[in-house]
Every structure is written in C-alpha cells, then in structure tokens.
Amino acid sequence: KSLLQESVQTVKKSVEYNLINESGPAHKREFEVEVVIDGLVYGRATGSSKKEAEQNAAKEAYMKRAE
C-alpha cells in the first residue's frame, strides 16, 4: 500500500480507497475494496479486514501501474 502511495504522490495524483461490499457473518467478514487514482479504478480486491482488502487492492493497482 505504501509503494502505491509513494508512486502516485510523485506525480501529484489522488488516491482513494472505497469500500464496495461487506459480507459474511460477524465472525468471518469479507470486505471488498477498490482503489481509485484520479477518478479511475486501478484495482479491486477482497480481504478478511478492511486493511487487508485495501492492501490487496493497492498491490493490484501497483502491478497495473508498473506494466
């Protein structure tokens, strides 16, 4: 997540993490998050916590930006 933040900040772009979906029972939640850079969705991922979902989405976005 920090690698994505650093790479985006060097070119003065905005990064947002949006919670798309939250599902499952209270003891086994699953969160889906998308990462938006300057209004475009660059990654979407799930995780067992919001933080994990954000990190997974950031990883996906970072890989797309590196291509």
N, C-alpha and C positions, 0 to 999 in steps of 0.2 A: 504494500500500500504506500509506503514511504517512497519507494522508487518511482512509482507513478506520479505522486505529488511533486517530487523533485523535477522530473522530466517535463511535466506540464507547466510548472512555475517558471521554468527557464524561458518559456515563450509567452508568458503572461496570459495563460488561459484559465478559465474557471473550471473547477471540478466539483460535482455534486454526487452524493450517494442517495438514491431513492429506494425506500422500502416498497417493493412491488406486491409482495404477498407474505402472509404469515399463516402457517397451517400446522395441523397436528395437535395432539393432546398437550396439556400444560407441561408434562414431564418429558416430552420429546418433540419440542417445537422445531419447525424448519422455516427459515427465513429466506426470501428471495430478494436480492438487491440488484439494482442496475447502477452503473457508473456513467455519468453524463459529463462530457467535456465540451464546453462551448455549445451546449444545446443538442449535441449528438450523442446517442447511446454507443459507447465503445465496449461495454462488457455487461454481462448479466450472469449471476451465479447464485447458488444456494449455500446454506451452512446451518449448523445447529445453534448458532448465535448470530446476532446482527453483525458483530465484529468479524466473525469468520466469513459470513456471506460477503461483507464489504471487501475483505482481503482477497477472497476468491475472485470477485468481480474486478478488483484492481489488477490482479495478476493477468486475467484475461485481457483487460484493456491494455496493459503494458505490453503484452505479447503482440497485440494487434498494432500498436504504435511502433513497435520495433521492426515490423515487417517492411 
